[in-house]
């Protein structure tokens, strides 16, 4: 699929953003709503033709002077039109931005055609997830340092690969590759294949979830965040020829930062 995506490609896109906010403080909110919805369409010229929409909703509530609760919901969907297949690069590739405790591109559909544990992420068309978090000051440190702690729980999923699964890469008019010596390429899900011109997709709607703790610092250069998460549920993959393939990839530690001007 990556080889098929090689070369020059133009995307012409138009979109709008609907934004609503009642936050008491944009940098350090303690109460209020934040809602962001972004519909976009590609196909006004160019090679790509798809409709995409993503949304992010957050609600902050001050529990008391020290504790602030936050609930977040997010989701998105992309679909091709005009009889087109989605390019692999147009799919969503997600991990800790949706569910902490997973690696970048660590969740979602995977190509298991190689039959080994290195099954590659190929992206999905639909995702949704939620977060519950409580933030609090790091007790014993002055508030002027801008240091806070947090505990959280995340849950979400990514699924729906809608790209090509077979490719005539050598332009010989046929798809090279069969499964177990008999079945046409891609006709038997979760089965080992030695195909070179097809991918075998594992696409599960498994809900991934995690719990963890965070350290947040309003540094002079901008907000810095350290997350440590434990994955509770995940797609464990499938056993193929004695090897587990298609499983999610976890990553306990995450560092993120932002800068304001």
KELOVEX-376040 format. One line per 4 residues: number of its first residue (from 1); their letters; for each residue x negated, y, z negated of N, C-alpha, C. Coordinates in Angstrom, 2 decimals. Layout:
% KELOVEX-376040
NUM) a) X Y Z X Y Z X Y Z | ...
//
This chain:
% KELOVEX-376040
1) xxxx) -0.83 -1.20 0.00 0.00 0.00 0.00 -0.87 1.26 0.00 | -2.00 1.21 -0.71 -2.92 2.35 -0.72 -3.53 2.54 0.66 | -3.91 1.45 1.33 -4.47 1.56 2.68 -3.45 2.16 3.64 | -2.17 1.78 3.50 -1.12 2.31 4.36 -0.95 3.81 4.15
5) xxxx) -1.22 4.29 2.93 -1.04 5.71 2.61 -2.23 6.56 3.04 | -3.30 5.93 3.52 -4.50 6.69 3.90 -4.22 7.58 5.10 | -4.97 8.67 5.19 -4.85 9.58 6.32 -4.17 10.88 5.96 | -3.95 11.70 6.98 -3.33 13.01 6.77 -1.82 12.86 6.63
9) xxxx) -1.24 13.66 5.74 0.20 13.62 5.52 0.64 14.97 5.00 | 1.73 15.49 5.58 2.24 16.80 5.17 3.55 16.62 4.42 | 3.68 17.34 3.32 4.93 17.36 2.55 5.42 18.80 2.46 | 6.63 19.02 2.96 7.26 20.34 2.87 8.43 20.22 1.89
13) xxxx) 8.36 20.95 0.78 9.31 20.77 -0.30 9.89 22.09 -0.76 | 11.17 22.06 -1.13 11.83 23.22 -1.73 12.54 22.74 -2.99 | 12.58 23.59 -4.00 13.23 23.21 -5.25 13.57 24.42 -6.08 | 14.35 24.16 -7.11 14.69 25.22 -8.07 14.48 24.67 -9.47
17) xxxx) 14.36 25.57 -10.43 14.22 25.20 -11.82 15.33 25.86 -12.64 | 16.06 25.05 -13.37 17.06 25.55 -14.30 16.48 25.41 -15.71 | 16.35 26.54 -16.39 15.70 26.55 -17.69 16.57 27.28 -18.70 | 16.73 26.66 -19.88 17.52 27.26 -20.95 16.76 27.07 -22.26
21) xxxx) 16.64 28.14 -23.05 15.88 28.05 -24.28 16.49 28.95 -25.35 | 16.61 28.37 -26.56 16.99 29.15 -27.74 15.92 28.99 -28.81 | 14.71 28.63 -28.42 13.63 28.40 -29.38 13.30 29.68 -30.14 | 13.03 29.54 -31.41 12.67 30.70 -32.22 11.23 31.13 -31.96
25) xxxx) 10.39 30.19 -31.47 8.99 30.49 -31.19 8.52 29.53 -30.10 | 8.04 30.07 -28.98 7.66 29.21 -27.86 6.44 28.35 -28.18 | 5.47 28.90 -28.93 4.25 28.16 -29.21 4.40 27.20 -30.38 | 5.18 27.58 -31.38 5.32 26.76 -32.57 6.79 26.73 -32.99
29) xxxx) 7.64 26.07 -32.21 9.08 26.11 -32.48 9.45 25.36 -33.76 | 10.44 25.92 -34.45 10.97 25.28 -35.65 12.48 25.04 -35.55 | 13.12 25.70 -34.60 14.55 25.49 -34.39 14.91 25.90 -32.97 | 15.98 25.32 -32.46 16.48 25.70 -31.15 16.39 24.61 -30.11
33) xxxx) 16.93 24.94 -28.92 16.97 24.02 -27.79 16.02 24.48 -26.68 | 15.49 23.51 -25.96 14.75 23.78 -24.74 15.23 22.77 -23.69 | 15.76 23.27 -22.56 16.29 22.41 -21.50 15.67 22.83 -20.17 | 15.15 21.86 -19.45 14.50 22.13 -18.17 14.95 21.07 -17.16
37) xxxx) 15.56 21.50 -16.04 16.01 20.59 -14.99 15.46 21.08 -13.67 | 14.84 20.16 -12.88 14.19 20.57 -11.65 14.58 19.65 -10.48 | 15.58 20.03 -9.69 15.87 19.30 -8.44 14.98 19.81 -7.31 | 14.51 18.87 -6.48 13.64 19.22 -5.36 13.98 18.34 -4.17
41) xxxx) 13.75 18.86 -2.97 13.96 18.06 -1.77 12.78 18.28 -0.83 | 12.26 17.16 -0.31 11.18 17.20 0.68 11.74 16.70 2.00 | 11.40 17.37 3.09 11.89 16.96 4.39 12.24 18.11 5.29 | 11.97 19.32 4.82 12.18 20.51 5.65 10.91 20.67 6.49
45) xxxx) 10.77 19.76 7.45 9.50 19.63 8.13 8.62 18.65 7.37 | 7.43 18.39 7.87 6.51 17.49 7.19 6.86 16.03 7.41 | 6.12 15.15 6.74 6.26 13.71 6.93 7.14 13.05 5.87 | 7.23 13.64 4.68 7.98 13.02 3.59 9.44 13.47 3.62
49) xxxx) 10.34 12.55 3.29 11.77 12.85 3.21 12.32 12.19 1.95 | 12.51 12.99 0.92 13.08 12.44 -0.31 13.70 13.55 -1.15 | 14.58 13.10 -2.04 15.19 13.98 -3.04 14.69 13.54 -4.40 | 14.34 14.50 -5.25 13.80 14.20 -6.56 14.39 15.14 -7.60
53) xxxx) 14.70 14.60 -8.77 15.19 15.42 -9.87 14.57 14.92 -11.17 | 14.17 15.85 -12.03 13.59 15.51 -13.32 14.15 16.46 -14.37 | 14.30 15.96 -15.57 14.84 16.78 -16.65 14.13 16.52 -17.97 | 14.09 17.54 -18.82 13.44 17.46 -20.12 14.28 18.27 -21.11
57) xxxx) 14.75 17.61 -22.17 15.58 18.27 -23.18 14.93 18.06 -24.54 | 14.74 19.16 -25.29 14.16 19.07 -26.63 15.00 19.87 -27.61 | 15.14 19.31 -28.81 15.87 19.99 -29.88 15.01 19.99 -31.14 | 14.78 21.18 -31.69 13.99 21.34 -32.91 14.91 21.75 -34.06
61) xxxx) 14.65 21.18 -35.22 15.47 21.50 -36.40 14.57 21.60 -37.63 | 14.67 22.72 -38.33 13.88 22.93 -39.54 14.51 22.17 -40.71 | 13.82 21.16 -41.19 14.32 20.36 -42.31 14.16 21.12 -43.61 | 12.98 21.68 -43.83 12.73 22.60 -44.94 11.52 23.44 -44.56
65) xxxx) 10.93 24.13 -45.52 9.82 25.04 -45.21 8.61 24.30 -44.63 | 8.47 23.03 -44.96 7.29 22.28 -44.53 7.54 21.31 -43.39 | 8.75 20.81 -43.25 9.03 19.75 -42.27 9.94 20.25 -41.15 | 9.56 19.89 -39.92 10.35 20.23 -38.73 10.58 18.96 -37.93
69) xxxx) 11.84 18.69 -37.60 12.17 17.53 -36.78 12.35 17.91 -35.31 | 12.04 16.97 -34.44 12.17 17.21 -33.00 12.72 15.95 -32.33 | 13.72 16.13 -31.47 14.26 15.05 -30.65 14.07 15.44 -29.19 | 13.55 14.52 -28.40 13.29 14.81 -26.99 13.86 13.71 -26.11
73) xxxx) 14.51 14.10 -25.01 14.97 13.18 -23.99 14.41 13.63 -22.64 | 13.93 12.71 -21.85 13.41 13.06 -20.53 13.76 11.96 -19.53 | 13.85 12.33 -18.27 14.18 11.36 -17.24 13.96 11.94 -15.86 | 13.90 11.07 -14.88 13.71 11.51 -13.51 14.06 10.42 -12.51
77) xxxx) 14.34 10.83 -11.28 14.68 9.87 -10.23 14.26 10.46 -8.89 | 13.77 9.60 -8.01 13.39 10.01 -6.66 13.95 8.99 -5.67 | 14.47 9.47 -4.54 15.04 8.57 -3.54 14.78 9.13 -2.14 | 14.36 8.25 -1.25 14.12 8.65 0.14 15.44 8.73 0.89
81) xxxx) 15.45 9.50 1.98 16.62 9.57 2.84 16.18 9.54 4.29 | 17.15 9.45 5.19 16.84 9.41 6.61 16.25 8.09 7.06 | 16.55 6.99 6.32 16.04 5.68 6.69 14.57 5.49 6.40 | 13.97 6.40 5.63 12.56 6.32 5.32 12.31 5.47 4.07
85) xxxx) 11.12 4.90 3.99 10.64 4.26 2.77 9.75 5.25 2.02 | 9.79 5.20 0.71 8.93 6.08 -0.06 7.47 5.67 0.10 | 6.62 6.64 0.28 5.19 6.41 0.23 4.80 6.07 -1.20 | 3.83 5.21 -1.38 3.44 4.82 -2.73 3.03 6.03 -3.57
89) xxxx) 2.47 7.06 -2.93 1.99 8.23 -3.66 3.13 9.12 -4.14 | 4.35 8.92 -3.63 5.49 9.73 -4.05 6.19 9.16 -5.28 | 5.86 7.95 -5.68 6.48 7.33 -6.85 5.97 7.97 -8.14 | 6.69 7.72 -9.22 6.25 8.16 -10.54 5.25 7.15 -11.11
93) xxxx) 4.15 7.66 -11.65 3.17 6.85 -12.35 3.08 7.40 -13.78 | 3.50 6.60 -14.75 3.65 7.11 -16.12 2.97 6.20 -17.13 | 2.72 6.80 -18.28 2.12 6.10 -19.41 2.39 6.87 -20.68 | 1.36 7.48 -21.28 1.54 8.16 -22.56 2.40 9.42 -22.50
97) xxxx) 2.59 10.00 -21.32 3.48 11.17 -21.23 4.93 10.78 -21.47 | 5.25 9.47 -21.33 6.59 8.97 -21.59 6.64 8.20 -22.90 | 5.73 7.25 -23.06 5.65 6.45 -24.29 4.20 6.39 -24.71 | 3.88 7.05 -25.80 2.51 7.01 -26.31 2.18 5.59 -26.78
101) xxxx) 0.92 5.24 -26.69 0.51 3.87 -26.97 0.24 3.07 -25.71 | 0.52 3.68 -24.54 0.26 3.02 -23.27 -0.73 3.85 -22.45 | -1.50 3.17 -21.61 -2.52 3.83 -20.81 -1.88 4.61 -19.67 | -2.60 5.58 -19.08 -2.09 6.24 -17.87 -1.77 5.20 -16.79
105) xxxx) -0.59 5.32 -16.18 -0.08 4.32 -15.23 0.01 2.94 -15.86 | 0.19 2.91 -17.18 0.19 1.64 -17.90 1.52 0.92 -17.91 | 2.61 1.60 -17.50 3.91 0.95 -17.47 4.51 1.07 -16.07 | 5.49 0.24 -15.79 6.18 0.32 -14.52 5.82 -0.81 -13.57
109) xxxx) 6.37 -0.78 -12.35 6.14 -1.85 -11.37 4.65 -2.04 -11.07 | 4.29 -3.32 -10.84 2.90 -3.66 -10.55 2.84 -4.67 -9.41 | 1.74 -4.62 -8.68 1.48 -5.58 -7.60 0.75 -6.78 -8.20 | 1.39 -7.94 -8.18 0.78 -9.14 -8.77 0.28 -10.11 -7.69
113) xxxx) 0.14 -9.62 -6.46 -0.20 -10.53 -5.36 -1.59 -11.15 -5.50 | -2.49 -10.50 -6.22 -3.82 -11.08 -6.38 -3.85 -12.22 -7.38 | -2.78 -12.31 -8.21 -2.71 -13.41 -9.15 -3.72 -13.31 -10.28 | -4.22 -12.10 -10.56 -5.14 -11.96 -11.69 -4.63 -10.86 -12.61
117) xxxx) -5.33 -10.66 -13.71 -4.85 -9.75 -14.76 -5.02 -8.29 -14.38 | -5.61 -8.00 -13.23 -5.86 -6.61 -12.85 -4.74 -6.04 -11.99 | -3.54 -6.59 -12.10 -2.41 -6.14 -11.28 -2.30 -4.62 -11.29 | -2.26 -4.03 -10.11 -2.31 -2.58 -9.98 -0.93 -1.96 -10.10
121) xxxx) -0.87 -0.79 -10.73 0.38 -0.03 -10.79 0.71 0.50 -9.40 | 1.99 0.40 -9.02 2.43 0.91 -7.71 3.54 1.95 -7.86 | 3.91 2.28 -9.10 4.85 3.37 -9.33 6.30 2.94 -9.27 | 7.16 3.79 -9.83 8.60 3.53 -9.84 9.38 4.76 -9.43
125) xxxx) 10.67 4.60 -9.21 11.52 5.70 -8.77 12.39 6.27 -9.88 | 12.54 5.55 -10.99 13.43 5.99 -12.06 12.76 5.82 -13.41 | 12.83 6.86 -14.23 12.30 6.75 -15.59 13.22 7.49 -16.53 | 13.24 7.05 -17.76 13.91 7.79 -18.83 13.29 7.38 -20.15
129) xxxx) 13.36 8.27 -21.13 12.76 7.98 -22.41 13.20 8.98 -23.47 | 12.90 8.64 -24.70 13.24 9.51 -25.83 12.17 9.48 -26.90 | 12.12 10.56 -27.67 11.15 10.71 -28.75 11.82 11.29 -29.98 | 11.48 10.77 -31.13 11.86 11.36 -32.41 10.56 11.66 -33.16
133) xxxx) 10.41 12.89 -33.63 9.15 13.30 -34.26 9.41 14.22 -35.43 | 8.61 14.09 -36.45 8.65 14.99 -37.61 7.26 15.57 -37.80 | 7.17 16.90 -37.82 5.90 17.60 -38.01 5.85 18.21 -39.41 | 4.65 18.30 -39.96 4.47 18.81 -41.32 3.06 19.34 -41.47
137) xxxx) 2.83 20.25 -42.40 1.48 20.77 -42.61 0.58 19.70 -43.23 | -0.71 19.80 -42.96 -1.67 18.90 -43.59 -1.90 19.42 -45.00 | -1.37 18.72 -45.96 -1.41 19.20 -47.34 -2.84 19.26 -47.85 | -3.14 20.36 -48.54 -4.48 20.60 -49.06 -5.28 21.54 -48.19
141) xxxx) -4.80 21.82 -46.97 -5.48 22.76 -46.08 -4.66 24.04 -45.96 | -5.29 25.20 -45.90 -4.53 26.45 -45.74 -3.80 26.48 -44.42 | -2.58 27.01 -44.42 -1.78 27.06 -43.20 -2.42 27.91 -42.12 | -3.30 28.84 -42.53 -3.94 29.72 -41.56 -4.82 28.95 -40.56
145) xxxx) -5.22 27.74 -40.92 -6.04 26.94 -40.01 -5.23 26.43 -38.82 | -3.91 26.45 -38.96 -3.06 25.98 -37.86 -3.08 24.48 -37.66 | -3.38 23.73 -38.73 -3.46 22.28 -38.64 -2.16 21.65 -39.13 | -1.60 20.72 -38.35 -0.38 20.03 -38.74 -0.52 18.54 -38.45
149) xxxx) 0.28 17.76 -39.16 0.38 16.34 -38.88 1.76 16.02 -38.35 | 1.93 14.82 -37.82 3.23 14.39 -37.31 3.30 12.88 -37.31 | 4.51 12.37 -37.46 4.78 10.96 -37.21 5.87 10.90 -36.14 | 5.85 9.85 -35.31 6.76 9.82 -34.17 7.13 8.39 -33.80
153) xxxx) 8.20 8.30 -33.03 8.62 7.05 -32.39 9.03 7.37 -30.97 | 8.51 6.62 -30.00 8.81 6.81 -28.58 9.46 5.55 -28.01 | 10.29 5.72 -27.01 10.85 4.59 -26.26 11.18 5.07 -24.85 | 10.99 4.20 -23.86 11.29 4.58 -22.50 10.96 3.47 -21.52
157) xxxx) 11.27 3.70 -20.25 10.99 2.72 -19.22 10.80 3.40 -17.87 | 10.14 2.70 -16.96 9.93 3.14 -15.57 10.14 1.93 -14.68 | 10.95 2.08 -13.63 11.22 0.94 -12.76 11.67 1.45 -11.39 | 11.90 0.51 -10.46 12.50 0.84 -9.17 11.52 1.18 -8.06
161) xxxx) 10.50 0.34 -7.81 9.62 0.57 -6.66 10.44 0.45 -5.37 | 10.34 1.46 -4.49 11.10 1.47 -3.24 10.22 1.76 -2.04 | 8.97 1.39 -2.14 8.07 1.53 -1.01 8.00 0.26 -0.19 | 7.14 0.25 0.80 6.96 -0.94 1.63 6.32 -2.05 0.80
165) xxxx) 6.61 -3.29 1.20 5.97 -4.45 0.57 5.16 -5.26 1.58 | 5.31 -4.97 2.87 4.51 -5.65 3.89 3.98 -4.62 4.87 | 2.76 -4.86 5.38 2.06 -3.86 6.16 1.25 -4.55 7.26 | 1.41 -4.09 8.48 0.61 -4.60 9.59 -0.65 -3.73 9.71
169) xxxx) -1.56 -3.95 8.79 -2.73 -3.07 8.71 -3.67 -3.25 9.89 | -3.79 -4.46 10.38 -4.72 -4.68 11.51 -4.04 -4.56 12.87 | -2.73 -4.16 12.87 -1.99 -3.88 14.09 -1.98 -5.05 15.07 | -1.81 -6.27 14.53 -1.75 -7.43 15.40 -0.32 -7.92 15.62
173) xxxx) 0.67 -7.15 15.15 2.06 -7.49 15.37 2.64 -8.50 14.41 | 1.89 -8.91 13.40 2.42 -9.86 12.42 1.88 -9.53 11.03 | 2.60 -10.03 10.02 2.18 -9.82 8.64 1.38 -11.03 8.20 | 0.11 -10.84 7.90 -0.74 -11.94 7.51 -0.63 -12.21 6.02
177) xxxx) -0.35 -13.45 5.68 -0.27 -13.83 4.28 0.96 -14.63 3.98 | 0.78 -15.76 3.33 1.90 -16.60 2.93 1.76 -16.96 1.47 | 2.85 -17.42 0.88 2.86 -17.78 -0.52 2.84 -19.30 -0.65 | 1.86 -19.81 -1.39 1.76 -21.26 -1.62 1.75 -22.06 -0.32
181) xxxx) 1.29 -21.42 0.73 1.14 -22.12 2.00 2.41 -22.31 2.80 | 3.59 -21.90 2.27 4.83 -22.18 2.98 5.74 -20.96 3.10 | 6.04 -20.28 1.99 7.06 -19.24 1.99 6.55 -17.96 2.65 | 7.43 -17.24 3.37 7.02 -15.95 3.95 6.56 -14.98 2.88
185) xxxx) 5.67 -14.10 3.26 5.09 -13.14 2.32 6.18 -12.34 1.61 | 6.12 -12.31 0.28 7.03 -11.49 -0.50 8.38 -12.11 -0.77 | 8.62 -13.39 -0.36 9.95 -13.97 -0.52 10.15 -14.67 -1.86 | 9.09 -14.87 -2.61 9.21 -15.60 -3.87 8.58 -14.79 -4.99
189) xxxx) 9.36 -13.94 -5.68 8.82 -13.10 -6.74 8.11 -13.91 -7.82 | 7.10 -13.30 -8.42 6.34 -13.88 -9.53 5.63 -15.17 -9.13 | 5.25 -15.29 -7.89 4.53 -16.46 -7.41 3.20 -16.02 -6.82 | 2.16 -16.78 -7.06 0.84 -16.41 -6.57 0.81 -16.35 -5.05
193) xxxx) 0.11 -15.36 -4.52 -0.04 -15.24 -3.08 -1.46 -14.87 -2.73 | -1.93 -15.34 -1.60 -3.25 -14.95 -1.11 -3.10 -13.96 0.04 | -1.94 -13.35 0.14 -1.66 -12.45 1.26 -2.59 -11.25 1.27 | -2.96 -10.80 2.45 -3.77 -9.61 2.61 -2.96 -8.43 3.13
197) xxxx) -1.78 -8.68 3.68 -0.98 -7.60 4.26 0.40 -7.50 3.61 | 0.52 -7.91 2.38 1.76 -7.73 1.65 1.45 -7.58 0.17 | 2.38 -6.99 -0.54 2.26 -6.92 -1.98 3.45 -7.65 -2.60 | 3.22 -8.21 -3.76 4.25 -8.94 -4.49 4.55 -8.14 -5.75
201) xxxx) 5.77 -7.63 -5.87 6.09 -6.62 -6.87 6.75 -7.25 -8.09 | 6.22 -6.96 -9.26 6.89 -7.24 -10.52 7.50 -5.92 -11.00 | 8.83 -5.90 -11.09 9.54 -4.65 -11.35 10.61 -4.93 -12.41 | 10.24 -4.75 -13.67 11.13 -5.03 -14.79 11.61 -3.74 -15.44
205) xxxx) 12.83 -3.78 -16.01 13.39 -2.62 -16.69 13.15 -2.68 -18.20 | 12.09 -3.34 -18.60 11.77 -3.50 -20.01 11.65 -2.15 -20.71 | 12.27 -2.03 -21.87 12.11 -0.83 -22.68 10.81 -0.93 -23.46 | 9.93 0.04 -23.24 8.68 0.11 -24.00 8.90 1.02 -25.20
209) xxxx) 8.30 0.70 -26.31 8.47 1.52 -27.51 7.19 1.52 -28.33 | 7.05 2.55 -29.15 5.86 2.68 -29.98 6.16 3.58 -31.17 | 5.31 3.48 -32.19 5.33 4.40 -33.32 3.90 4.86 -33.55 | 3.75 6.03 -34.17 2.40 6.51 -34.39 2.34 7.77 -35.21
213) xxxx) 1.13 8.29 -35.30 0.87 9.51 -36.07 0.00 10.44 -35.23 | 0.10 11.74 -35.52 -0.60 12.74 -34.72 -1.24 13.79 -35.61 | -2.26 14.42 -35.05 -2.88 15.60 -35.67 -2.83 16.72 -34.65 | -2.22 17.86 -35.02 -2.05 18.99 -34.11 -2.84 20.18 -34.66
217) xxxx) -3.53 20.86 -33.76 -4.32 22.02 -34.18 -4.09 23.17 -33.20 | -3.63 24.30 -33.74 -3.53 25.52 -32.96 -4.89 26.20 -32.94 | -5.78 25.71 -32.08 -7.15 26.21 -32.04 -7.20 27.57 -31.35 | -8.31 28.29 -31.50 -8.45 29.58 -30.81 -8.38 29.46 -29.29
221) xxxx) -8.67 28.27 -28.74 -8.64 28.06 -27.30 -7.29 27.53 -26.80 | -6.37 27.28 -27.72 -5.08 26.72 -27.34 -4.75 25.49 -28.16 | -3.55 24.95 -28.00 -3.14 23.79 -28.80 -3.91 22.53 -28.41 | -4.35 21.79 -29.43 -5.04 20.52 -29.24 -4.29 19.46 -30.04
225) xxxx) -4.12 18.29 -29.46 -3.35 17.24 -30.11 -4.06 15.89 -29.99 | -4.11 15.15 -31.10 -4.63 13.80 -31.14 -3.48 12.87 -31.56 | -3.20 11.85 -30.75 -2.15 10.88 -31.05 -2.76 9.49 -31.21 | -2.25 8.75 -32.18 -2.61 7.34 -32.31 -1.31 6.56 -32.42
229) xxxx) -1.09 5.64 -31.50 0.20 4.96 -31.41 0.01 3.45 -31.35 | 1.00 2.74 -31.87 1.05 1.28 -31.83 2.23 0.87 -30.94 | 1.96 0.12 -29.89 3.03 -0.36 -29.02 3.83 -1.45 -29.73 | 5.14 -1.27 -29.79 6.01 -2.26 -30.43 6.62 -3.23 -29.42
233) xxxx) 7.10 -2.72 -28.29 7.65 -3.58 -27.24 7.01 -3.20 -25.91 | 6.81 -4.18 -25.05 6.19 -3.94 -23.76 6.51 -5.10 -22.82 | 6.23 -4.89 -21.53 6.34 -5.97 -20.57 5.09 -6.83 -20.69 | 5.26 -8.08 -21.07 4.13 -8.97 -21.30 3.68 -9.68 -20.04
237) xxxx) 4.32 -9.40 -18.91 3.91 -10.02 -17.66 4.43 -11.44 -17.53 | 3.81 -12.18 -16.62 4.23 -13.55 -16.33 2.98 -14.40 -16.11 | 3.07 -15.68 -16.46 1.95 -16.60 -16.26 1.98 -17.12 -14.83 | 0.90 -16.89 -14.09 0.76 -17.37 -12.72 -0.53 -18.15 -12.61
241) xxxx) -0.41 -19.45 -12.30 -1.59 -20.31 -12.18 -2.49 -20.22 -13.41 | -1.87 -20.16 -14.58 -2.62 -20.14 -15.82 -3.13 -18.78 -16.24 | -2.82 -17.73 -15.47 -3.28 -16.38 -15.78 -2.08 -15.46 -15.98 | -2.13 -14.65 -17.02 -1.04 -13.70 -17.26 -1.26 -12.47 -16.37
245) xxxx) -0.26 -12.13 -15.57 -0.38 -11.00 -14.65 0.83 -10.08 -14.81 | 0.66 -8.83 -14.39 1.77 -7.88 -14.36 2.11 -7.26 -15.69 | 1.29 -7.47 -16.71 1.60 -6.93 -18.03 1.28 -5.44 -18.12 | 1.97 -4.75 -19.04 1.66 -3.35 -19.31 0.25 -3.22 -19.88
249) xxxx) -0.30 -2.02 -19.76 -1.62 -1.75 -20.31 -1.49 -0.73 -21.43 | -2.00 -1.09 -22.59 -1.87 -0.24 -23.76 -3.13 0.58 -23.99 | -2.95 1.67 -24.71 -4.06 2.55 -25.08 -3.63 3.31 -26.33 | -4.23 2.97 -27.46 -3.74 3.48 -28.74 -3.99 4.98 -28.91
253) xxxx) -5.15 5.46 -28.47 -5.54 6.85 -28.75 -5.29 7.74 -27.53 | -4.79 8.95 -27.81 -4.56 9.93 -26.75 -4.97 11.31 -27.23 | -5.68 12.02 -26.36 -6.08 13.40 -26.63 -5.45 14.29 -25.56 | -4.83 15.39 -25.97 -4.26 16.33 -25.01 -4.47 17.74 -25.49
257) xxxx) -4.49 18.67 -24.56 -4.72 20.07 -24.91 -4.04 20.97 -23.91 | -3.87 22.23 -24.28 -3.28 23.22 -23.40 -3.93 24.57 -23.66 | -3.86 25.42 -22.68 -4.48 26.74 -22.79 -3.50 27.80 -22.36 | -3.45 28.88 -23.12 -2.57 29.97 -22.80 -3.32 31.22 -22.40
261) x) -2.73 32.01 -21.51 -3.39 33.24 -21.04 -2.40 34.41 -21.18
//
